[in-house]
Amino acid sequence: MRILLHSHTFHPAVGGVETISATLADNLVKTGHDVLVVTETPFREKDSFSYRVVRGASFRTLLKLARNVDIIHSNGASLKMVPLALLAGKPFLWTHNGYQVSCIDGLGWDATGPTPMTPLASAMHHAKIRGFWSACRALIILGIRRWVAHHVAFNAAATHWIAKRQPLPRQIVLYTPYPLGQFLSRKISVPEAYDFVFVGRLVNEKGVETLLKALSILRMRPNGANATLLIVGDGPLREPLQALTRDLSLEKAVRFAGALRGESLLHAMASATVGVVPSAYEEPMGGVALEMIASGRSVIVSRNGGMSECVGDAGVNFKNGNADDLAEKMSTMLGNSETCRACLHAAAERIKAFAEDSLTQKYVDHYQSIIENK
Protein backbone atom coordinates (compact mmCIF):
# COMPACT_ATOMS: atom_id res chain seq x y z
CA MET A 1 0.00 0.00 0.00
CA ARG A 2 1.24 3.50 -0.85
CA ILE A 3 0.43 6.00 1.91
CA LEU A 4 0.91 9.76 1.93
CA LEU A 5 1.00 10.90 5.56
CA HIS A 6 0.71 14.65 6.08
CA SER A 7 1.99 16.13 9.33
CA HIS A 8 1.95 19.93 9.31
CA THR A 9 4.63 19.98 12.01
CA PHE A 10 7.33 17.31 12.08
CA HIS A 11 10.93 16.59 13.09
CA PRO A 12 13.04 18.47 14.18
CA ALA A 13 10.10 20.15 15.95
CA VAL A 14 9.19 18.37 19.19
CA GLY A 15 5.64 17.60 20.31
CA GLY A 16 2.80 15.09 20.36
CA VAL A 17 1.79 15.29 16.68
CA GLU A 18 5.42 15.11 15.55
CA THR A 19 6.01 12.03 17.69
CA ILE A 20 2.94 10.06 16.65
CA SER A 21 3.40 10.91 12.97
CA ALA A 22 6.98 9.63 13.02
CA THR A 23 6.02 6.54 15.04
CA LEU A 24 3.15 5.64 12.72
CA ALA A 25 5.26 6.18 9.59
CA ASP A 26 8.11 4.06 10.93
CA ASN A 27 5.80 1.21 11.92
CA LEU A 28 3.99 1.30 8.58
CA VAL A 29 7.33 0.85 6.82
CA LYS A 30 8.17 -2.07 9.11
CA THR A 31 4.95 -3.77 8.05
CA GLY A 32 5.94 -3.50 4.39
CA HIS A 33 4.11 -0.37 3.24
CA ASP A 34 5.45 2.51 1.14
CA VAL A 35 5.19 5.72 3.17
CA LEU A 36 5.73 9.33 2.14
CA VAL A 37 5.62 12.01 4.84
CA VAL A 38 4.72 15.53 3.72
CA THR A 39 5.36 18.45 6.06
CA GLU A 40 5.79 22.21 6.15
CA THR A 41 8.51 22.00 8.82
CA PRO A 42 11.92 22.95 7.34
CA PHE A 43 15.10 20.99 8.04
CA ARG A 44 18.44 21.91 6.47
CA GLU A 45 20.14 18.60 7.18
CA LYS A 46 19.52 15.32 5.37
CA ASP A 47 16.65 13.23 6.74
CA SER A 48 17.64 9.75 7.93
CA PHE A 49 14.25 8.10 8.31
CA SER A 50 13.16 4.76 6.90
CA TYR A 51 10.70 6.66 4.70
CA ARG A 52 10.88 9.65 2.38
CA VAL A 53 10.12 13.10 3.82
CA VAL A 54 9.08 15.97 1.53
CA ARG A 55 9.28 19.44 3.08
CA GLY A 56 7.69 22.66 1.90
CA ALA A 57 6.84 21.35 -1.58
CA SER A 58 4.85 23.34 -4.13
CA PHE A 59 1.19 22.56 -4.85
CA ARG A 60 2.18 21.17 -8.24
CA THR A 61 4.73 18.80 -6.73
CA LEU A 62 2.31 17.67 -4.04
CA LEU A 63 -0.41 16.98 -6.61
CA LYS A 64 1.99 14.80 -8.56
CA LEU A 65 2.86 12.90 -5.38
CA ALA A 66 -0.82 12.58 -4.43
CA ARG A 67 -1.66 10.93 -7.75
CA ASN A 68 0.86 8.16 -7.05
CA VAL A 69 -0.47 6.97 -3.69
CA ASP A 70 -3.43 4.85 -2.62
CA ILE A 71 -4.60 6.98 0.30
CA ILE A 72 -3.89 10.39 1.84
CA HIS A 73 -3.84 10.59 5.62
CA SER A 74 -3.68 13.94 7.42
CA ASN A 75 -2.58 13.66 11.04
CA GLY A 76 -3.86 16.81 12.70
CA ALA A 77 -5.90 19.91 11.96
CA SER A 78 -4.42 21.01 8.63
CA LEU A 79 -6.59 21.29 5.51
CA LYS A 80 -3.61 21.44 3.16
CA MET A 81 -4.10 18.00 1.59
CA VAL A 82 -7.87 18.25 1.06
CA PRO A 83 -7.84 19.92 -2.40
CA LEU A 84 -5.02 17.59 -3.45
CA ALA A 85 -7.03 14.53 -2.41
CA LEU A 86 -10.06 15.81 -4.31
CA LEU A 87 -8.09 16.64 -7.47
CA ALA A 88 -6.17 13.36 -7.38
CA GLY A 89 -9.32 11.38 -6.62
CA LYS A 90 -7.81 9.74 -3.55
CA PRO A 91 -9.56 8.81 -0.29
CA PHE A 92 -8.76 11.19 2.56
CA LEU A 93 -8.41 10.07 6.19
CA TRP A 94 -8.29 12.78 8.82
CA THR A 95 -7.06 11.99 12.34
CA HIS A 96 -8.46 14.34 14.99
CA ASN A 97 -5.97 14.79 17.83
CA GLY A 98 -7.83 17.78 19.26
CA TYR A 99 -10.99 19.84 18.92
CA GLN A 100 -10.19 21.75 15.72
CA VAL A 101 -13.59 20.89 14.22
CA SER A 102 -15.39 22.23 17.30
CA CYS A 103 -13.78 25.55 18.19
CA ILE A 104 -11.46 28.21 16.83
CA ASP A 105 -8.56 27.56 19.22
CA GLY A 106 -8.84 23.77 18.85
CA LEU A 107 -8.30 23.25 22.58
CA GLY A 108 -11.28 24.63 24.44
CA TRP A 109 -8.64 26.70 26.22
CA ASP A 110 -6.47 29.78 25.74
CA ALA A 111 -4.33 32.13 27.83
CA THR A 112 -7.43 33.31 29.69
CA GLY A 113 -8.54 29.79 30.65
CA PRO A 114 -11.48 27.66 29.41
CA THR A 115 -13.08 28.70 26.11
CA PRO A 116 -16.35 27.69 24.41
CA MET A 117 -16.28 24.48 22.39
CA THR A 118 -19.04 25.28 19.90
CA PRO A 119 -18.43 27.33 16.73
CA LEU A 120 -20.48 30.51 17.28
CA ALA A 121 -19.73 30.78 20.99
CA SER A 122 -16.04 30.23 20.22
CA ALA A 123 -16.12 32.99 17.59
CA MET A 124 -17.80 35.43 19.99
CA HIS A 125 -15.19 34.68 22.67
CA HIS A 126 -12.26 35.19 20.33
CA ALA A 127 -13.79 38.34 18.82
CA LYS A 128 -13.39 39.98 22.23
CA ILE A 129 -9.73 39.01 22.34
CA ARG A 130 -8.53 39.09 18.73
CA GLY A 131 -10.99 41.49 17.17
CA PHE A 132 -14.15 41.02 15.11
CA TRP A 133 -12.58 40.50 11.67
CA SER A 134 -9.90 38.14 12.95
CA ALA A 135 -12.57 36.03 14.62
CA CYS A 136 -14.65 36.09 11.42
CA ARG A 137 -11.72 34.76 9.38
CA ALA A 138 -11.11 32.06 11.97
CA LEU A 139 -14.80 31.14 11.95
CA ILE A 140 -14.73 30.75 8.16
CA ILE A 141 -11.76 28.38 8.42
CA LEU A 142 -13.56 26.47 11.18
CA GLY A 143 -16.60 26.24 8.90
CA ILE A 144 -14.47 24.79 6.11
CA ARG A 145 -12.99 22.24 8.52
CA ARG A 146 -16.47 21.20 9.60
CA TRP A 147 -17.67 20.87 5.99
CA VAL A 148 -14.64 18.73 5.08
CA ALA A 149 -15.14 16.52 8.15
CA HIS A 150 -18.81 15.99 7.30
CA HIS A 151 -18.67 15.67 3.52
CA VAL A 152 -15.14 14.71 2.38
CA ALA A 153 -13.07 13.02 5.07
CA PHE A 154 -13.06 9.61 6.64
CA ASN A 155 -12.55 10.59 10.27
CA ALA A 156 -10.46 8.95 12.98
CA ALA A 157 -10.76 10.25 16.54
CA ALA A 158 -7.62 9.72 18.62
CA THR A 159 -9.73 8.79 21.68
CA HIS A 160 -13.33 8.04 22.55
CA TRP A 161 -13.34 11.34 24.44
CA ILE A 162 -12.64 13.28 21.23
CA ALA A 163 -15.29 11.27 19.38
CA LYS A 164 -17.81 12.14 22.09
CA ARG A 165 -16.83 15.81 22.09
CA GLN A 166 -17.12 16.17 18.31
CA PRO A 167 -19.26 13.40 16.81
CA LEU A 168 -18.66 13.17 13.07
CA PRO A 169 -19.96 10.97 10.25
CA ARG A 170 -17.76 8.14 8.96
CA GLN A 171 -15.72 8.26 12.17
CA ILE A 172 -14.07 5.52 14.19
CA VAL A 173 -11.73 5.67 17.18
CA LEU A 174 -8.10 4.82 16.41
CA TYR A 175 -5.55 5.30 19.17
CA THR A 176 -2.41 6.78 17.66
CA PRO A 177 0.80 4.84 18.38
CA TYR A 178 3.36 6.31 20.77
CA PRO A 179 6.98 5.09 20.93
CA LEU A 180 6.47 3.35 24.27
CA GLY A 181 8.98 0.63 23.46
CA GLN A 182 11.89 2.80 24.53
CA PHE A 183 10.37 3.12 28.00
CA LEU A 184 9.40 -0.54 28.30
CA SER A 185 12.77 -1.89 27.16
CA ARG A 186 15.00 0.46 29.17
CA LYS A 187 14.06 0.04 32.79
CA ILE A 188 16.44 2.35 34.63
CA SER A 189 17.25 1.73 38.27
CA VAL A 190 18.06 4.91 40.16
CA PRO A 191 17.27 6.01 43.73
CA GLU A 192 13.77 7.46 43.99
CA ALA A 193 14.64 10.95 45.17
CA TYR A 194 11.18 12.45 44.62
CA ASP A 195 7.66 11.41 45.46
CA PHE A 196 6.11 12.97 42.35
CA VAL A 197 7.22 14.01 38.87
CA PHE A 198 5.59 16.24 36.24
CA VAL A 199 6.73 16.18 32.60
CA GLY A 200 5.40 18.72 30.11
CA ARG A 201 5.31 22.28 28.86
CA LEU A 202 4.98 25.01 31.45
CA VAL A 203 1.83 26.62 30.08
CA ASN A 204 -1.44 27.35 31.84
CA GLU A 205 -3.47 24.50 30.34
CA LYS A 206 -1.08 21.90 31.79
CA GLY A 207 -2.21 22.63 35.35
CA VAL A 208 1.16 22.98 37.09
CA GLU A 209 -0.22 25.79 39.25
CA THR A 210 -2.86 23.36 40.53
CA LEU A 211 -0.14 20.78 41.19
CA LEU A 212 1.94 23.20 43.27
CA LYS A 213 -1.10 24.24 45.32
CA ALA A 214 -1.97 20.57 45.85
CA LEU A 215 1.56 19.84 47.04
CA SER A 216 1.29 22.72 49.52
CA ILE A 217 -1.97 21.26 50.87
CA LEU A 218 -0.44 17.77 51.01
CA ARG A 219 2.57 18.95 53.00
CA MET A 220 0.21 20.24 55.71
CA ARG A 221 -0.86 16.65 56.35
CA PRO A 222 1.16 14.33 58.63
CA ASN A 223 1.76 11.71 55.92
CA GLY A 224 2.76 14.31 53.33
CA ALA A 225 4.88 16.72 55.35
CA ASN A 226 8.04 15.73 53.45
CA ALA A 227 6.52 15.20 49.99
CA THR A 228 8.69 16.33 47.07
CA LEU A 229 8.13 17.14 43.41
CA LEU A 230 10.33 17.17 40.31
CA ILE A 231 9.13 19.40 37.44
CA VAL A 232 10.56 18.49 34.03
CA GLY A 233 9.86 20.93 31.22
CA ASP A 234 10.07 24.55 30.22
CA GLY A 235 7.81 27.27 28.90
CA PRO A 236 6.56 30.82 29.34
CA LEU A 237 5.20 30.15 32.84
CA ARG A 238 8.46 28.92 34.35
CA GLU A 239 9.24 32.15 36.20
CA PRO A 240 5.66 32.68 37.48
CA LEU A 241 5.57 29.07 38.66
CA GLN A 242 8.90 29.47 40.41
CA ALA A 243 7.51 32.60 42.06
CA LEU A 244 4.44 30.63 43.18
CA THR A 245 6.76 27.96 44.58
CA ARG A 246 8.43 30.62 46.73
CA ASP A 247 5.08 32.11 47.79
CA LEU A 248 3.94 28.66 48.94
CA SER A 249 7.27 28.08 50.77
CA LEU A 250 8.00 25.03 48.62
CA GLU A 251 11.56 25.91 47.56
CA LYS A 252 13.06 22.89 49.35
CA ALA A 253 10.33 20.54 48.13
CA VAL A 254 10.28 21.36 44.40
CA ARG A 255 13.00 21.20 41.78
CA PHE A 256 12.64 22.70 38.29
CA ALA A 257 14.84 20.54 36.06
CA GLY A 258 14.10 22.27 32.75
CA ALA A 259 13.45 20.44 29.48
CA LEU A 260 15.02 16.98 29.29
CA ARG A 261 15.17 14.40 26.51
CA GLY A 262 16.54 10.93 25.87
CA GLU A 263 18.48 9.28 28.68
CA SER A 264 18.15 12.33 30.94
CA LEU A 265 14.35 12.19 30.70
CA LEU A 266 14.29 8.46 31.46
CA HIS A 267 16.45 9.03 34.55
CA ALA A 268 14.20 11.87 35.69
CA MET A 269 11.08 9.72 35.42
CA ALA A 270 12.78 6.86 37.24
CA SER A 271 13.80 9.16 40.10
CA ALA A 272 10.19 9.64 41.25
CA THR A 273 7.58 7.21 42.53
CA VAL A 274 4.43 8.70 41.01
CA GLY A 275 3.85 10.67 37.81
CA VAL A 276 1.31 13.50 37.83
CA VAL A 277 -0.30 14.87 34.66
CA PRO A 278 -2.63 17.56 36.04
CA SER A 279 -3.92 19.16 32.82
CA ALA A 280 -6.51 21.83 33.52
CA TYR A 281 -8.09 21.51 30.09
CA GLU A 282 -9.55 18.40 28.46
CA GLU A 283 -6.35 16.74 27.29
CA PRO A 284 -7.32 14.98 24.03
CA MET A 285 -5.10 11.95 24.65
CA GLY A 286 -2.54 10.80 27.21
CA GLY A 287 0.88 10.37 25.61
CA VAL A 288 2.92 11.55 28.60
CA ALA A 289 0.81 9.52 31.03
CA LEU A 290 1.34 6.40 28.90
CA GLU A 291 5.10 7.04 28.84
CA MET A 292 5.10 7.26 32.63
CA ILE A 293 3.18 4.00 32.94
CA ALA A 294 5.56 2.32 30.49
CA SER A 295 8.53 3.54 32.54
CA GLY A 296 7.11 1.86 35.65
CA ARG A 297 5.42 4.81 37.35
CA SER A 298 1.93 4.84 38.75
CA VAL A 299 0.11 7.99 37.67
CA ILE A 300 -2.43 10.61 38.69
CA VAL A 301 -4.24 12.34 35.82
CA SER A 302 -7.05 14.84 35.41
CA ARG A 303 -10.48 13.28 34.94
CA ASN A 304 -12.03 15.13 32.00
CA GLY A 305 -10.23 14.41 28.75
CA GLY A 306 -8.61 11.50 26.99
CA MET A 307 -5.94 10.81 29.62
CA SER A 308 -8.14 9.04 32.16
CA GLU A 309 -9.52 6.95 29.29
CA CYS A 310 -6.03 5.92 28.21
CA VAL A 311 -4.74 5.28 31.73
CA GLY A 312 -7.75 3.30 32.91
CA ASP A 313 -7.13 1.40 36.14
CA ALA A 314 -3.36 1.89 35.85
CA GLY A 315 -3.79 5.27 37.56
CA VAL A 316 -6.17 7.44 39.55
CA ASN A 317 -7.85 10.67 38.46
CA PHE A 318 -8.97 13.94 40.02
CA LYS A 319 -11.31 16.76 39.08
CA ASN A 320 -9.58 19.09 36.61
CA GLY A 321 -8.21 22.20 38.29
CA ASN A 322 -9.20 21.11 41.82
CA ALA A 323 -6.14 21.34 44.08
CA ASP A 324 -7.92 19.81 47.09
CA ASP A 325 -8.98 16.75 45.11
CA LEU A 326 -5.49 16.39 43.64
CA ALA A 327 -3.92 16.65 47.11
CA GLU A 328 -6.25 13.88 48.30
CA LYS A 329 -5.21 11.61 45.43
CA MET A 330 -1.52 12.41 45.97
CA SER A 331 -1.95 11.46 49.61
CA THR A 332 -3.39 8.05 48.68
CA MET A 333 -0.41 7.35 46.40
CA LEU A 334 2.36 8.21 48.86
CA GLY A 335 4.77 5.68 50.28
CA ASN A 336 4.11 2.83 47.86
CA SER A 337 0.54 2.60 49.17
CA GLU A 338 -1.90 -0.18 48.36
CA THR A 339 -3.52 2.08 45.74
CA CYS A 340 -0.13 2.74 44.17
CA ARG A 341 0.70 -0.99 44.04
CA ALA A 342 -2.70 -1.78 42.50
CA CYS A 343 -2.07 0.76 39.73
CA LEU A 344 1.35 -0.70 38.99
CA HIS A 345 -0.13 -4.21 38.87
CA ALA A 346 -2.72 -3.06 36.32
CA ALA A 347 -0.18 -1.13 34.23
CA ALA A 348 1.38 -4.13 32.49
CA GLU A 349 -1.96 -5.23 31.08
CA ARG A 350 -3.12 -1.71 30.30
CA ILE A 351 -0.02 -0.83 28.29
CA LYS A 352 -0.70 -3.80 25.97
CA ALA A 353 -3.67 -1.87 24.59
CA PHE A 354 -1.19 0.68 23.21
CA ALA A 355 1.34 -1.66 21.61
CA GLU A 356 2.73 0.09 18.53
CA ASP A 357 2.41 -2.91 16.20
CA SER A 358 -1.26 -3.61 17.00
CA LEU A 359 -2.26 0.07 16.75
CA THR A 360 -0.42 0.37 13.43
CA GLN A 361 -2.20 -2.72 12.11
CA LYS A 362 -5.55 -1.16 12.99
CA TYR A 363 -4.59 1.84 10.84
CA VAL A 364 -3.59 -0.50 8.00
CA ASP A 365 -6.91 -2.34 8.25
CA HIS A 366 -8.79 0.96 8.17
CA TYR A 367 -6.78 2.23 5.19
CA GLN A 368 -7.70 -0.92 3.28
CA SER A 369 -11.35 -0.63 4.22
CA ILE A 370 -11.49 3.00 3.07
CA ILE A 371 -9.79 2.22 -0.23
CA GLU A 372 -12.12 -0.73 -0.93
CA ASN A 373 -15.27 1.18 -0.02
CA LYS A 374 -14.51 4.63 -1.42
Beta strands, then each sheet from edge to edge (+ up, - down):
strand 1: 2-6
strand 2: 34-39
strand 3: 52-55
strand 4: 71-75
strand 5: 92-96
strand 6: 109-110
strand 7: 113-114
strand 8: 154-157
strand 9: 171-173
strand 10: 194-199
strand 11: 229-232
strand 12: 254-258
strand 13: 272-277
strand 14: 298-302
strand 15: 315-318
sheet 1: 3+ 2+ 1+ 4+ 5+ 8+ 9+
sheet 2: 6+ 7-
sheet 3: 12+ 11+ 10+ 13+ 14+ 15+
end
